[in-house]
Amino acid sequence: MRELAVLDYKNYIENGTIEKRPSVRGIIIRGEKISMVHSLKFDYYKFPGGGINAGETHIEALIREVREEAGLIVIPNSVRAYGYVIRKDKGKTADLFYQENFYYLCEAEEKQASQDLDDYEAEEQFVPEWVKPETAIQINLRHDYHGKASVNVSHMMEREAGVLRLLIAEGYFRV
């Protein structure tokens, strides 16, 4: 899988404790729109996805996370690797938060299931939406989220905008 970006904020202790969190993100495109999760509380968009549980494969985690956050049922044989983004940042419980975000292109069934949100996702009022990538980028980059949400949203928005820009540049959207 190709490296898309390394977001190294250099705000951590170099040889300190490390918290690793690998995650998966689903890229589901239909025509000129992409499936994103919209936080109504903080008005930002993110790719559906999340952490990989112990013993889970990337594909198993992707199918579970996309279904939980977006209510979309991923078609397993449609999944193909797109790339990954590394994030190195000051952690909340460790000196360094090291996150690998693995992005997968995939298709989903037409029918939609209900969401199964975590507490913080429900608090942030996550709703699935089909949105033009340019709209998601514009909304994500117009706010200063630092310290306002339950996760470090500013860095997430930088990551998501970068991946959306790559998808646009590589011609993934039909206009």
Backbone as a ProteinNet text record, in pm:
[ID]
protein_1_A
[PRIMARY]
MRELAVLDYKNYIENGTIEKRPSVRGIIIRGEKISMVHSLKFDYYKFPGGGINAGETHIEALIREVREEAGLIVIPNSVRAYGYVIRKDKGKTADLFYQENFYYLCEAEEKQASQDLDDYEAEEQFVPEWVKPETAIQINLRHDYHGKASVNVSHMMEREAGVLRLLIAEGYFRV
[TERTIARY]
86	0	89.9	51.8	137.1	115.5	221.5	214.8	158.4	50.8	-11.1	47.9	74.7	128.7	177.6	269	310.1	285.1	196.9	166.2	241.5	356.2	442.8	443.5	373.7	357.7	474.6	566.7	691.4	666.2	555.5	520.8	523.9	597.7	600.5	743	755.8	887	935.4	1049.9	1101.4	1116.4	1175	1201.6	1114.7	996.3	905.8	813.4	705	606.1	526.6	481.5	411.2	275	173.6	41.1	19.5	0.7	-23.3	-170.9	-224.8	-365.8	-382.4	-376.7	-404.1	-553.4	-587.8	-728.8	-749.8	-876.2	-915.5	-1019.2	-1022.5	-1117.8	-1172.7	-1303.2	-1367	-1385.4	-1347.5	-1367.7	-1475.1	-1596.2	-1708.9	-1760.6	-1741.5	-1774	-1889.1	-1983.6	-2092.1	-2104.4	-2058.7	-2064.2	-1973.8	-2033.3	-1955.3	-1956.4	-2012.2	-2021.6	-1952.3	-1917.7	-1849.9	-1925.4	-1924.8	-1987.8	-1895.1	-1948.5	-1873.7	-1964.7	-1902.3	-1977	-1970	-2085.1	-2094	-2121.1	-2035	-2060.1	-2145.9	-2273.7	-2362.7	-2325	-2272.8	-2237	-2122.5	-2020.4	-1903.1	-1891.2	-1982.4	-1987	-1855.8	-1819.5	-1705.4	-1741.5	-1662.8	-1680.7	-1558.4	-1582.7	-1474.2	-1511.6	-1409.3	-1433.8	-1488	-1585.8	-1630.5	-1518.3	-1498.6	-1393.6	-1351.9	-1255.2	-1208.3	-1104.1	-1083.6	-976.6	-996	-882.3	-879.3	-868	-964.2	-962.1	-861.1	-813	-720.3	-782.8	-705.8	-752.2	-831.5	-859	-933.9	-839.2	-881.3	-807.6	-850.7	-777.2	-815.5	-954.6	-980.9	-1109.3	-1223.4	-1204.5	-1307.8	-1336.8	-1231.3	-1249	-1317.8	-1279.8	-1340.5	-1490.4	-1528	-1669.9	-1746.4	-1691.5	-1757.7	-1769.3	-1660.9	-1659.2	-1749.2	-1746.1	-1830.4	-1977.4	-2009.8	-2148.1	-2189.9	-2102.2	-2135.4	-2153.3	-2060.9	-2062.8	-2155.4	-2160.5	-2236.5	-2359	-2372.8	-2485.9	-2475.9	-2357.2	-2337.3	-2279.2	-2326.8	-2282.3	-2181.1	-2054.6	-1946.3	-1954.9	-1936.7	-1930.7	-1785.8	-1762.1	-1623.6	-1533.1	-1582.4	-1493.1	-1467.8	-1526.9	-1501.7	-1386.3	-1338.7	-1238.9	-1101.9	-1038.8	-901.6	-825.3	-699.5	-615	-600.5	-603.8	-577.6	-444.7	-426.7	-303.5	-318.2	-210	-214.9	-153	-199.2	-147.8	-99.6	21.7	78.6	59.5	20.8	10.9	95.5	186.8	270	242	189.9	137.6	157.3	147.1	149.8	26.1	46.4	-64.9	-131.2	-250.5	-321.3	-269.8	-239	-192.9	-48.9	10.2	149.1	219.7	351.8	429.3	407.8	386.1	368.2	244.5	156.2	42.3	80.8	92.3	132.8	14.2	-41.9	-160.5	-135.6	-164	-163.4	-308.9	-341.2	-476.3	-472.6	-534.4	-534.7	-665.8	-655	-771.1	-795.5	-922	-961.7	-1075.6	-1059.5	-1168.6	-1261.7	-1390.6	-1485.1	-1622.6	-1708.2	-1846.4	-1934.8	-2055.4	-2151.5	-2282.9	-2358.1	-2490.7	-2578.1	-2679.1	-2771.3	-2850.7	-2896.3	-2973.1	-2881	-2937.3	-2859.6	-2911.8	-2822.4	-2857	-2859	-2896.6	-2893.1	-2750.5	-2718.1	-2587.6	-2581.2	-2460	-2435.4	-2317.9	-2347.7	-2244.9	-2190.6	-2061	-2000	-2056.8	-2031.4	-2083.6	-2038.4	-1907.9	-1860.3	-1917.1	-1937.2	-1994	-2138.9	-2213	-2351.9	-2355.9	-2264.1	-2257.8	-2227.4	-2140.9	-2107.4	-2211.7	-2313	-2425.4	-2378.3	-2310.6	-2263.9	-2382.8	-2388	-2487.1	-2416.1	-2458.9	-2397.9	-2453.7	-2367.6	-2411.3	-2330.5	-2394.3	-2325.5	-2297.5	-2170.4	-2130.6	-2027.1	-2026	-1919.8	-1790.2	-1680.2	-1554.6	-1510.9	-1534.7	-1496.5	-1572.2	-1697.9	-1778.8	-1722.4	-1687.4	-1630.9	-1499.3	-1414.7	-1286.7	-1311.8	-1399.9	-1428.8	-1481.8	-1574.8	-1631.7	-1526.5	-1449.3	-1350.1	-1241.2	-1201.6	-1088.6	-1128.9	-1257	-1298	-1307.7	-1297.3	-1312.2	-1180.5	-1173.6	-1066.7	-1130.2	-1101.5	-1165.5	-1084.9	-960.5	-869.8	-932.8	-938.9	-988.9	-1139.5	-1213.3	-1359.1	-1428.7	-1365.6	-1429.5	-1361.7	-1421.9	-1370.5	-1245.6	-1214.2	-1090.7	-1019.3	-893.1	-820.6	-867.1	-971.7	-1038.1	-954.2	-880.6	-801.2	-706	-637.8	-543.9	-617.8	-733.1	-814.6	-859.8	-898	-946	-834.4	-715.1	-600.5	-579	-584.5	-567.3	-676.1	-802.1	-912.4	-910.5	-880	-871.5	-762	-649.5	-540.5	-579.5	-648.6	-691.8	-797.9	-891.3	-992.7	-929.1	-830.5	-761.3	-692.8	-630.7	-566.4	-668.5	-781.8	-886.4	-935.8	-951.6	-993.8	-886.5	-760.7	-650.8	-633.5	-663.1	-645.3	-769.5	-870.4	-985.1	-1086.1	-1103.7	-1197.5	-1343.8	-1371.4	-1509.7	-1557.2	-1675.4	-1737.4	-1825.2	-1804.8	-1883.8	-1995.6
-118.1	0	123.4	222.4	340.8	440.9	511.6	617.8	743.3	795.8	917.4	1041.7	1033.9	1149.3	1105.6	1185.8	1173.7	1309.8	1311.4	1434	1425.8	1491	1486.5	1625	1636.8	1766.6	1802.8	1709.6	1734.9	1804.4	1771.5	1831.6	1728.7	1620.9	1508.7	1484.1	1403.2	1362.7	1246.9	1267	1174	1030.6	1009.5	873.9	838.2	896.4	871.6	753.9	751.1	644.5	664.4	553.7	557.7	490	555.9	495.9	478.9	353.3	324.8	295.8	348.2	323.6	310.2	187.3	168.1	180.5	238.3	254.2	234.3	213.6	196.8	301.4	342.4	442.3	394.2	407	365.2	480.2	458.6	555.7	496.9	551.8	500.7	615.2	602.3	709.5	664.2	755.1	732.7	858.5	848.4	963.8	1075.1	1189.7	1306.4	1325.5	1228.1	1240.9	1125.4	1150.9	1052.4	1038.7	919.4	895.8	947.5	1037.9	1092.5	1089.8	1097.8	1111.4	1258.2	1319.6	1461.7	1475.5	1547	1580.9	1706.7	1690	1806.2	1902.6	1849.9	1933.8	2029.1	1978.5	2060.2	2095.2	2047.6	2077.1	2045.4	1915.7	1868.7	1735.4	1697.9	1571	1483.3	1353.7	1256.2	1132.3	1058.8	931	834.3	749.9	650.4	550.9	521.3	427.5	448.6	369.7	380.9	275.8	254.5	168.2	21	-45	-189	-259	-344.5	-419	-533.1	-575.3	-688.1	-810.4	-875.9	-996.1	-970.5	-844.8	-810.5	-786.3	-826.2	-789	-647.5	-587.3	-454.7	-458.5	-561	-570.1	-589.2	-673.7	-693.4	-562.9	-491.1	-363	-261.6	-257.8	-164.7	-190.3	-314.6	-350.2	-311.2	-342.8	-310.8	-160.5	-87.5	56.4	134.6	101.2	171.9	147	25.1	-7.6	68	71.7	140	290.6	353.4	499.4	551.2	482	534	450	333.8	247.9	185.8	189	131.9	-8.1	-96.6	-235.5	-252.7	-261.7	-274.5	-410.9	-410.9	-534.3	-583.4	-693.9	-736.2	-750.3	-809.4	-830.8	-703.1	-590.1	-462.8	-385.1	-429	-354.9	-365.3	-246.9	-243.9	-129.9	-153.9	-58.3	71.7	182.9	313.5	370.1	374	425.5	449.8	496.8	521.7	656.8	710.9	836.6	808.4	852.2	839.7	972	964.2	1083.6	1062.1	1157.2	1156.7	1285.9	1271.4	1386.1	1363.3	1468	1454.7	1376.7	1275.7	1193.6	1247.9	1194.7	1231.5	1150.8	1022.2	934.9	889.5	919.9	883.2	1004.9	997.4	1109.3	1126.2	1013.2	1015.3	935.1	995.2	925.5	896.9	768.5	725.1	652.7	712.2	654.5	625.7	502.2	463.2	459.9	536.2	542.9	479.2	361.9	287.7	315	368.4	404.4	297.4	256.9	154.5	205	191.7	215.1	94.7	118.2	7.3	52.1	-44.7	-18.1	-66.3	-10.7	-49.9	-85.6	-169.5	-206	-81.3	-83	30.7	52	-57.5	-44.6	-1.7	71.7	124.2	65.2	35.9	-15.5	101.7	75.2	180.5	192.6	310.2	334	268.2	244.1	191.8	271.8	391.5	488.3	468	498.1	507	630.2	641.6	755.5	889.4	903.2	1032.4	1061.1	957.6	975.6	1022.4	965.4	1007.6	1150.4	1183.4	1319.3	1421.9	1384.6	1474.9	1470.2	1386.9	1378.4	1340.2	1226.3	1174.9	1132.7	1182.7	1138.2	1109.2	1004.2	975.6	1069.4	1114.6	1202.3	1171.6	1189	1186.7	1332.9	1365.6	1504.6	1516.5	1630.4	1656.6	1676.9	1622.5	1633.4	1778	1864.1	2004.7	2069.8	2031.6	2085.4	2041.4	1912.5	1861.5	1931.4	1950.6	2019.4	2161.6	2232.5	2372.5	2384.6	2300.3	2307.1	2271	2166.6	2122.3	2225.2	2297.1	2388	2530	2556.4	2692.1	2713.1	2607	2617.6	2595.8	2648.1	2613.8	2526	2396	2300.4	2274.6	2319.9	2278.5	2298.5	2190.2	2194.5	2196.4	2194.1	2204.5	2069.5	1970.5	1841	1736	1617.2	1511.9	1444.1	1469.2	1420	1539.4	1522.1	1633.4	1649.5	1723.7	1736.2	1814.4	1914.6	1994.1	1907.6	1815.7	1728.6	1628.1	1581.7	1491.3	1562.3	1689	1762.2	1784.2	1808.4	1820.3	1689.1	1577.6	1445.1	1417.7	1439.8	1409	1498.4	1625.7	1717.4	1672.8	1628.6	1582.1	1462.2	1366.6	1247.8	1284.7	1370.4	1414.1	1484.8	1569.8	1639.1	1540.2	1436.2	1333.5	1260.6	1224.3	1155.9	1242.1	1371.7	1464.4	1469.8	1489.8	1502.5	1376.1	1261.2	1134.3	1093.3	1179.7	1158.7	1055.4	1038.8	937.6	980	1107.2	1154	1181.5	1129.2	1155.5	1279.4	1373.1	1496.8	1491.4
0	0	0	-76.3	-89.3	25.5	55.8	156.5	90.5	147.5	96.1	161.4	290.9	363.8	501.3	555.4	695.3	758.3	857.9	931.8	1063.9	1069.3	1186.9	1250.9	1363.2	1428.5	1519.8	1541.9	1616.1	1750.7	1815.5	1943.6	2056.1	2035.8	2129.1	2176.6	2280.3	2331.3	2244.5	2181.5	2080.1	2130.6	2245.4	2294.5	2414.1	2421.6	2532.6	2506.9	2580	2564.8	2436	2379.1	2250.7	2263.3	2210.9	2195	2046	2002.2	1860.7	1839.6	1730.7	1699.2	1548.1	1498.5	1355.8	1329.2	1215.6	1182	1032.1	996	856.6	821.9	696.2	646.3	512.8	494.6	371.4	274.2	150.9	43.3	-48.1	-37.7	-114.9	-200.9	-330.9	-425.8	-514.7	-533.6	-629.8	-713.8	-838.9	-928.9	-881.4	-852.6	-809.9	-657.9	-585.1	-439.5	-368.7	-244	-160.7	-29.5	24.7	154.2	264.2	344.7	458	581.2	696.9	821.3	860	883.2	915.8	1065.6	1135.5	1275.6	1275.9	1312.8	1315.6	1427.8	1538	1651.8	1617.8	1548	1517	1369.2	1287	1144.6	1073	1074.2	995.8	931.8	830.3	760.7	779.1	794.8	802.4	723.5	679.4	615.2	719.6	684	779.9	807	932.9	970.5	1113.4	1156.1	1293.5	1324.4	1453.1	1501.2	1467.3	1453	1427.4	1561.7	1592.5	1718.6	1712.8	1828.9	1836.6	1770.4	1684.5	1617.1	1490	1458.4	1337.2	1220.9	1102	981.9	943.1	853.7	803.4	741	662.6	592.4	691.7	791.1	893.4	966.5	1003.7	1072.9	983	856.6	761	749	728.9	714.7	840.9	958.3	1085.3	1105.9	1087.7	1115.9	1019.3	890.9	794	825.9	863.8	900.6	1028.1	1129.2	1254.8	1235.2	1165	1152.8	1044.1	931	816.4	782.1	844.9	811.7	673.6	616.4	482.6	493.8	407.5	408.2	294.7	332.6	234.6	166.3	35.9	-42.2	-35	38.1	66.8	-54.8	-164.4	-279	-359.8	-318.5	-386.4	-323.4	-208.7	-132	-197.6	-217.1	-268.5	-201.5	-178.8	-107.3	-185.9	-113.4	-175.5	-123.8	6.4	63.2	211.7	272.8	416.6	451.2	563.5	617.9	760	789.2	923.9	996.5	1121.6	1206.6	1330.3	1355.9	1475.8	1551.3	1673.5	1747.1	1896.8	1973.9	2119.6	2161.6	2244.7	2288.9	2414.1	2441.3	2564.7	2682.6	2660.3	2767.5	2748.8	2636	2607.2	2548.3	2544.7	2490.3	2339.8	2270.6	2126	2089.3	2010.5	1951.5	1807.3	1773.7	1640.4	1577.7	1472.2	1409.3	1262.6	1224.9	1084.7	1039.7	936.2	880	742.3	730.1	605	531.2	410.6	329.2	223.7	212	116.2	28.7	-102.4	-196.2	-186.7	-185.5	-178.3	-225.5	-245	-281.5	-167.8	-161.1	-58.7	-124.3	-56.2	-103.6	-109	-192.6	-204.1	-75.3	-14.9	109.3	221.7	314.6	425.4	555.6	647.5	779.7	877.8	1000.5	1101.8	1155.7	1205.8	1264.7	1403	1449.7	1583.8	1640.1	1689.8	1726.2	1867.2	1883.1	2015.6	2085.5	2215.4	2291.7	2234.7	2204.5	2153.6	2014.9	1933.9	1799.9	1809.3	1903.9	1925.6	1979.1	2069.5	2124.3	2015.4	1922.9	1812	1700	1717.3	1623.4	1482.7	1474	1345.8	1260.3	1138.3	1041.1	908.9	838.6	708.9	602.6	513.6	404.2	279	164.7	35.9	1.6	-15.6	-31.7	-142.9	-209.2	-306.7	-228.2	-277	-201.5	-178.3	-275.8	-260.4	-144.8	-126.8	-16.9	117.4	128.8	253.7	286.5	186.8	208.7	256.9	187.8	221.9	364.8	403.2	537.8	642.3	616.8	714.9	740	636.6	652.5	692.2	709	746	896.3	972.9	1118.4	1191.2	1312.4	1405.2	1512.3	1507	1596.5	1722.6	1727.3	1833.7	1971.9	2046.3	2183	2196	2085.4	2091.8	2082.5	2023.1	2004	2091.6	2098	2184.7	2128.1	2004.3	1944.6	1882.5	1844.7	1783.8	1639.6	1622.7	1493.2	1392.9	1436.6	1342.4	1261.8	1329.3	1258.9	1171.4	1216.8	1135.1	1007.6	1019.7	903.3	801.9	848.2	758.2	683.5	755.4	695.6	591.6	629	538.3	414.4	432.3	317.5	221.1	274.4	189.5	105.1	166.6	92.4	-11	26.5	-70.5	-189.7	-164.6	-274.4	-367.9	-311.3	-394.1	-480.9	-421.5	-496.9	-613.5	-588.5	-694.2	-804.1	-762.7	-858.3	-942.9	-883.8	-954.6	-1034.6	-1038.4	-1126	-1080.6	-952.2	-901	-908.7	-931.4	-931.5	-1072.6	-1105.6	-1235.8	-1220.4	-1305.5	-1298.8	-1401.2
[MASK]
+++++++++++++++++++++++++++++++++++++++++++++++++++++++++++++++++++++++++++++++++++++++++++++++++++++++++++++++++++++++++++++++++++++++++++++++++++++++++++++++++++++++++++++++

